[in-house]
Every structure is written in structure tokens, then in C-alpha cells.
């Protein structure tokens, strides 16, 4: 989420503006927040995991969306755009436009430095308010690290992390298994190291 809020709007005004806008914005408490563009690595990782989930959904009554599917957290009023969102329930939408999902089962966020703190903290608090959500996945784009937060039947969240390309991310709620080597396909971490060194010099 960007740090430059716009004027205050109702959710109805936000949706009307957003549906006609060229660029996407998130919405919370009357404010619209323009989203920043994503890097090559961010886009590749998002596409890789969405493609793997879509392949495993073949022949099943499940759906996966990437980037442009808006999600609303009914209990807090946040409208946001996860990098990847999936459900194996009958999808429910806010209205007849069918562009605002209400019942995701899995949400995936790829972590750029600019929004990592938000994705890990406040945004996760919003997501936890979605009754249907069972798994929240955070993926580093600068090194091999996938963190899976899973909600049990008592509403408690537990963390499992994966740190090697040979590991397999298990998404129990949608019955998918994804090798980290697939998630990080075509990603070079040498580029990240070179960028970090140039910043520090």
C-alpha cells in the first residue's frame, strides 16, 4: 500500500472510481491508496505460484486469481489486491460486477521491501478477520523463504517456513503441493545481492 492517501470516499464511491481507473488503489477508512508497480521478480514469483495452483485445480471446482482480483475484508472494510488468491468454495462476490471476492481460502503475498512490514503485520490482521481464510503465504523475493500461516479449527494461526528449493509448500486447505524450485523458477538471487551491495556502497 502506498503512503499517499487521497480524499475521503465512501466504499461505493471508491468502487465507482476504481472500476474506471487506469491504476489500482486499495481502500481503507475512506481513503484510497495508489499501489506501486511490481518488479520483474515479484511478477515472476506471483505468476509461478498462480500457475502451479491453477494446474493442480484442473478438473476441480476451485479458482485462483492473480493480482487484479480485489478482496474485501467485510469485518474491517479493507479493499485490497493480494498477489494470488484461491478458493475451493463457491466464490462469493460483493455485487454483480464479480470483481470483489469475499471468501478467499488462500492468500499469497510476495514481499517487496516497500510493503513487507504492512504485509506481515497490519494487513495480516485484516486478513485474519476473513472467516473463510485458512492459509496466508508470504514469499520473499530476495532469498529463498516461504512462510505459511495456517488457521486451525479453533481459529489459531501457526507458522511453518520453507527455506530450500527442495522444500515443498503444502496448502492443505486447497489440496495443493508446490516445490519451491517452481515458485522461484527463473529467479536469480545474485541480482538481489548485487543491488544490496550497490545500495550499501
C-alpha positions as CSV (number, residue, x, y, z in Angstrom):
1,X,0.0,0.0,0.0
2,X,1.4,3.4,-0.8
3,X,1.9,6.2,1.8
4,X,0.0,8.9,0.0
5,X,-3.7,9.0,0.9
6,X,-6.3,10.7,-1.3
7,X,-9.5,12.4,-0.3
8,X,-12.1,10.6,1.8
9,X,-14.7,8.5,0.0
10,X,-17.5,6.0,0.7
11,X,-16.9,2.4,-0.3
12,X,-19.4,2.9,-3.1
13,X,-17.5,6.0,-4.4
14,X,-14.3,4.1,-4.2
15,X,-15.6,1.2,-6.2
16,X,-17.0,3.5,-8.9
17,X,-13.7,5.3,-9.2
18,X,-11.6,2.2,-9.0
19,X,-13.6,0.4,-11.8
20,X,-12.9,3.3,-14.1
21,X,-9.3,3.9,-13.1
22,X,-6.2,3.1,-15.1
23,X,-4.2,2.3,-12.0
24,X,-5.3,0.2,-9.0
25,X,-5.8,1.6,-5.5
26,X,-6.5,-0.1,-2.2
27,X,-9.1,1.4,0.2
28,X,-9.5,1.7,3.9
29,X,-11.4,4.0,6.2
30,X,-12.4,6.4,3.5
31,X,-9.0,6.7,1.9
32,X,-7.7,5.4,-1.4
33,X,-4.0,4.3,-1.6
34,X,-2.4,4.0,-5.0
35,X,-0.5,0.8,-5.5
36,X,3.1,0.9,-6.6
37,X,4.3,-1.1,-9.6
38,X,5.8,-4.6,-9.1
39,X,9.3,-5.7,-10.1
40,X,10.2,-8.4,-12.5
41,X,11.0,-10.9,-9.7
42,X,7.7,-10.0,-8.0
43,X,5.7,-10.7,-11.1
44,X,7.5,-13.9,-12.0
45,X,7.0,-15.4,-8.5
46,X,3.4,-14.4,-8.4
47,X,2.8,-16.0,-11.8
48,X,4.8,-19.1,-10.9
49,X,2.7,-19.9,-7.9
50,X,-0.6,-19.0,-9.5
51,X,0.2,-21.2,-12.5
52,X,1.1,-24.2,-10.2
53,X,-2.1,-23.8,-8.3
54,X,-4.2,-23.4,-11.5
55,X,-2.6,-26.6,-12.9
56,X,-3.5,-28.5,-9.7
57,X,-7.0,-27.1,-9.8
58,X,-7.7,-28.8,-13.2
59,X,-10.9,-30.7,-13.0
60,X,-11.8,-29.4,-9.6
61,X,-14.4,-26.8,-8.5
62,X,-11.7,-24.4,-7.4
63,X,-10.5,-21.0,-8.7
64,X,-7.2,-19.0,-8.5
65,X,-6.7,-15.3,-9.3
66,X,-3.6,-13.2,-9.7
67,X,-3.2,-9.6,-8.8
68,X,-6.3,-8.0,-10.3
69,X,-8.9,-9.7,-8.2
70,X,-9.9,-7.3,-5.4
71,X,-10.6,-8.8,-2.0
72,X,-12.8,-7.2,0.6
73,X,-12.4,-7.8,4.3
74,X,-16.1,-7.3,5.4
75,X,-15.3,-7.0,9.1
76,X,-12.8,-4.2,8.7
77,X,-13.8,-2.6,5.4
78,X,-10.4,-3.0,3.8
79,X,-10.3,-3.5,0.0
80,X,-7.0,-4.9,-1.2
81,X,-5.4,-6.8,-4.1
82,X,-3.5,-9.9,-3.0
83,X,-0.8,-11.1,-5.3
84,X,-2.5,-14.5,-5.6
85,X,-5.8,-15.6,-4.1
86,X,-7.5,-19.0,-4.3
87,X,-10.7,-20.7,-3.1
88,X,-12.3,-24.1,-3.4
89,X,-15.6,-22.9,-2.1
90,X,-18.3,-21.4,-4.3
91,X,-16.9,-17.9,-4.8
92,X,-18.9,-15.1,-3.3
93,X,-18.6,-11.5,-4.6
94,X,-19.7,-8.2,-3.3
95,X,-22.0,-7.3,-6.2
96,X,-22.9,-8.2,-9.8
97,X,-19.6,-6.8,-11.1
98,X,-18.0,-10.0,-9.8
99,X,-14.6,-8.3,-9.2
100,X,-14.5,-8.2,-5.4
101,X,-14.1,-11.6,-3.7
102,X,-15.4,-12.0,-0.2
103,X,-14.4,-15.6,0.7
104,X,-10.8,-16.4,-0.2
105,X,-9.4,-19.6,1.3
106,X,-5.7,-18.9,0.5
107,X,-4.0,-15.5,0.1
108,X,-0.4,-15.2,-1.1
109,X,1.7,-12.0,-0.9
110,X,5.1,-11.6,-2.5
111,X,7.2,-9.3,-0.2
112,X,8.8,-6.2,-1.7
113,X,10.8,-4.1,0.8
114,X,8.3,-1.2,0.5
115,X,5.3,-3.2,1.9
116,X,6.9,-6.1,3.8
117,X,6.1,-4.6,7.2
118,X,2.5,-3.9,6.2
119,X,2.0,-7.4,4.8
120,X,3.4,-9.0,7.9
121,X,1.6,-7.0,10.5
122,X,-1.5,-4.9,9.9
123,X,-2.5,-6.5,6.6
124,X,-2.3,-9.9,8.2
125,X,-4.6,-8.7,11.0
126,X,-7.2,-7.7,8.4
127,X,-6.9,-11.0,6.6
128,X,-7.4,-12.9,9.8
129,X,-10.8,-11.3,10.1
130,X,-12.0,-13.2,7.0
131,X,-13.9,-16.3,8.2
132,X,-13.1,-18.4,5.1
133,X,-9.4,-17.8,5.1
134,X,-7.3,-20.8,6.1
135,X,-3.8,-20.1,4.8
136,X,-1.7,-17.0,4.4
137,X,1.5,-17.3,2.5
138,X,4.4,-14.8,2.4
139,X,7.1,-15.2,-0.2
140,X,10.5,-13.4,-0.1
141,X,11.7,-12.2,-3.5
142,X,15.3,-11.6,-2.4
143,X,16.1,-15.1,-1.0
144,X,14.6,-18.5,-0.6
145,X,12.0,-18.2,2.1
146,X,8.3,-19.1,2.0
147,X,6.2,-18.6,5.2
148,X,2.9,-20.4,5.5
149,X,0.5,-19.3,8.3
150,X,-2.3,-21.8,8.7
151,X,-5.5,-21.4,10.8
152,X,-6.8,-24.5,12.7
153,X,-10.4,-25.3,13.6
154,X,-10.0,-23.3,16.8
155,X,-9.0,-20.1,15.0
156,X,-5.4,-20.3,16.0
157,X,-2.7,-19.5,13.4
158,X,0.6,-21.5,13.2
159,X,3.7,-20.7,11.2
160,X,5.7,-23.1,9.0
161,X,8.5,-21.9,6.9
162,X,10.4,-23.3,3.9
163,X,14.0,-22.4,3.2
164,X,15.4,-24.5,0.4
165,X,14.4,-25.0,-3.2
166,X,13.9,-28.7,-2.5
167,X,11.2,-28.0,0.1
168,X,7.5,-28.4,-0.8
169,X,4.9,-25.8,0.2
170,X,1.8,-27.7,1.3
171,X,-1.5,-25.8,1.0
172,X,-3.9,-28.2,2.9
173,X,-7.0,-26.0,2.5
174,X,-6.9,-26.3,-1.3
175,X,-5.0,-29.6,-1.5
176,X,-2.0,-28.3,-3.4
177,X,1.7,-29.1,-3.1
178,X,4.3,-26.8,-4.8
179,X,8.0,-27.2,-4.9
180,X,9.9,-24.0,-4.0
181,X,12.0,-24.6,-7.1
182,X,8.8,-24.0,-9.1
183,X,7.9,-20.9,-7.1
184,X,11.4,-19.4,-7.7
185,X,11.8,-20.6,-11.3
186,X,13.8,-18.1,-13.3
187,X,14.7,-16.0,-10.2
188,X,18.3,-15.1,-9.8
189,X,19.3,-14.1,-6.2
190,X,22.7,-12.8,-7.4
191,X,20.8,-9.8,-8.8
192,X,19.4,-9.1,-5.3
193,X,22.9,-9.4,-3.7
194,X,24.3,-7.0,-6.3
195,X,21.5,-4.5,-5.7
196,X,22.1,-4.7,-1.9
197,X,25.8,-4.1,-2.3
198,X,25.3,-1.1,-4.6
199,X,23.0,0.5,-2.0
200,X,25.4,-0.1,0.8
201,X,28.4,1.3,-1.1
